Structure formats: structure tokens, C-alpha cells
């Protein structure tokens, strides 16, 4: 599919899924919003689930690029072992990049966690779920690699990445719904406090305080 046509279809799909959910939207509705016939879409997407998967893959690819770019130019990213301070800065930058992607693009959070239809388990086909879950792991892989460089064994690094993911998503949900105001500190300040504890657990110096104070 030409890039322009694909962009129109994905934009139409995003609007349809956010308004009607995965169950309520249809390939016909997506085609109508994009200005194409259903038959034109069936030539490229076998189902609305395939469109949804393409939409999430695009989101996760952008997320991965943002996390990977966060440590670009890090003075500890060469062949020589990185100093603890450099690892702490790298870990903070990567974790903040992951968090800020969803904080600045809450609709991507909605789509990625099916939040338009309540907090119920949901997925696509097993094959699509596996592919998308791997894309999410790819986005978190740079953080896991930094934890390994800091001396964590594979199981420990994986556990810390899982804990970070849970912490970040919880704060994002509080921020996204406005509930964060109930507790006082901003979501970014709470994430920064978490990263201080994470660095301490890894034997790294505490990262610098965040420069922005938005919720």
C-alpha cells in the first residue's frame, strides 16, 4: 500500500477504534472514514484485527526509536565498560523516554492497553499478540541492557524491567485520568523518585532530578 494511503487508513482506524472500540469498529467503517471502498482495504488487510495490529506496531516502533535515541551520544555507550554515573544517566534517559512517549501521546496508551473498553483482558489473535508483545519487549530492551551493564544478572534485569513497566504504566494511568492530583506530586516526580531507588538497588549513583514538573 502506498505510504500516503496507509497513513490515511491508519488514521481512520485510530479514530474508529477510539470512538467505537475494537468490537464496535468494522473494516467497512474504517474504509468509509478513509475514503476507500471496503474491497480496497481487504486487498491489504485481512481483518480489522490486522489493521489494529498495524496501528499498534506503528506506535511501538515509534516508542522503540524514542527509547533507543535517548542514550545516543552517551559517553558510556562505547566498547569500554561504562562508568556507574554514565550508566545512571543512560538508565534515567531511557526510562524517561519510555514514560514520556505515553505521557505525551495518551491515545497510544489507550490503544495499546485497550482502555477504550474498560480494564478487561483483551487481545488479538495469538500470532498477532505474540508479535506485538515482542515489539513491546523490543522497546524495553535498551533499559534491560543498561541494567545488565550495571551488573544485574539476566533474571534480575528482567524483574527490574517488569517492575519499571508496572510503575510507569500505573503512573501514566493516574496522570491520564487526572487522579494523580489526589496525591500531590506529579507523575514525573514520582517516576524520578522510583528511578533513584532503582539506581540504588543496582549500585549506581542517583540520577539527576528531572527538569520538568508537568503532571
N, C-alpha and C positions, 0 to 999 in steps of 0.2 A: 504494500500500500504506500502510495506517495506520502512523504512526511507531512505535508500540509493536511491531506485527507485524514491521516492517522491522528494528527493533533485535534482536528475538529471532532472526530469520533470520540476520542478520549475525553475531551472537554464536555461533550454532550453526555457521555456516560457518567462522568463525575457528577454533573448536575442531577441526572436522573436517579442515580444511586443515593445521593444525599437527600433528595426530596422524597423518594419512594422506598428506599431500602433495596436490598438485594432481591427480596421476594416480589416487591411491588413493581420494580422496573422490568422492562422487557427489551429484547433486541429491536423489536419494532418501534418502541418508544424512543430508544437511543437513535435509531436511524432517522426518525422524524425530526428529532431535535438537531441532528447533524445536517439535515437537508439531503439525505440519501434514501434510496429505497431499501427495504429490508433485504432484498436479494443481493444488493451491492455489498452489504455487511457480511452476509452469510458466506460470501466468497473469501473472506479473510478471517472471520471469527466463527467458530462452530456453535458458540452459545454465548449467552450473556455472562456466564461464569468465566469464559475465556476473555471477554472484554474486561471484566473486573480484575482478572489476574494481570492483564496487560497494564491496567491502571496502577495496580499495586507495585508491579515490577518497576514501572517508571518512577514511582515515589521512592521505592527502596534504592534504586540506582542513584537518585539524587542525594538521598541520605548517605549512602556509602561514599560518594565523591566528596561530600562535605566533611565527613569524619576523616577520610584519608588526607584531605587537603589541610586539615587542622594542624598537622605536625610537619607540613612541608617546610623545609629550611631549618628544621630543628638541629641545633648543633650537636645533638647526641644521636642522630639517626644514621651515622656512617658505619663503617666496618668495625671501628673500635668500640668497646663497651661504653655505654652512655653513663655519665656521672649521675648520681642519685638526684641532684637538683634538675638536671635535664629530663630525666625520666618523670619526675613530678610535674614539670611543666608540660611535657608531652601528654601525660595521662589527663591532666586538667583540660588541655586544649581539645583532646579527642572526646572526652566525656561531655564537655560543654557544647561541642559541635553537634553531638547526637541529640542532646537535650534541646538546644536552640532550634534545631531543624523543626522539631514538632511544636515547640512553643511559638515559633513564628509562622508555622503552617498547620494550624489546628485541624483543618479539614483533612489533611493527610493522616492525622491521628484518628479522626472519625472513621475514615475508610479502612485504615489498617487494622482497627480493632472492632469494626462493625458497630460503632457506637450509635449509629442512627437507628438501631432497632433494639436498644437495651443491652444490659450486661449479660447476655446469654451466649453460651458457646456457639460458634458458627464457623463454617469453613466452606471451601470449595470442594473440588474432587480431591481424593487422596494424592494424586500426582501433582496437581496444582498447589495443594497445601505444602507438600514436601519441597517443591521448587521455591515457593515464596518464603518458607521458613529458612531455607538455605540462604536466600538473599538477605534476610534479617541477620542471620549469623555472620554473613559477609560484612555487614555494616558494623557489627560489634567486634569483628576480628582484630582491627588495629588496637583496640583497647586491651583485648586479651593478650596480644603480642607484647604490648608495653608492660603488662603485669608479669608476663613470663620473663621479660628482660630485667625486671626488678627483682627476680629471684623466686617467683611463685612457681610451684610445680603445676603440671597441666590441670590436675583436678582442682587445685586451689585457685588458679587463674579463672577456670570455668565457673567456679562457685562465686567468685567475686564479680564476674561479668553478669551472672544471673542476678545477683543482689543489686548491682548497679541498675540493671534494666528495670527491675521491680521498683526501685527507689525513684528512678526517673519517670517512669510511667505513672506512678502514684502522684508525684508532684505535678506532672502535666495535667492529670485529670482534675486535681484540686484547682490548678490555675485556670484550666479551660472552663470549669464550671463556676469560677468565682469563689469557691469555698475556701480558697487559700487565705482570703481576707479575715476569716474567722480566727486564724491562728497568729496573725501579726506579721511575721517575717515573710518576705517574698519567696517565691519558688526558687529563684536563683540563689538567694542567700541560704536557703535550706540545702540546696544541692551543693553549694560551696562547703558548707559545714560537713556534709557527708563525705566529700572528697578529701577533706582534711583527715577524717577518721580512716578512710581507705588508704591514704598515703602512710599514715602511722602504722596500720596493720602490715603494710608492705615494707616498712623500714625506710620510707622515703621522707624527705623534709616536707612540711606542709606547703601546699601551693599558695600562690599569691591570692589575695582576696579579689573577688570579681569587681569589675569596674562599673557594671551597670546594675541598677537597682529595680528595674521594672519587674512586675509580678509575672 
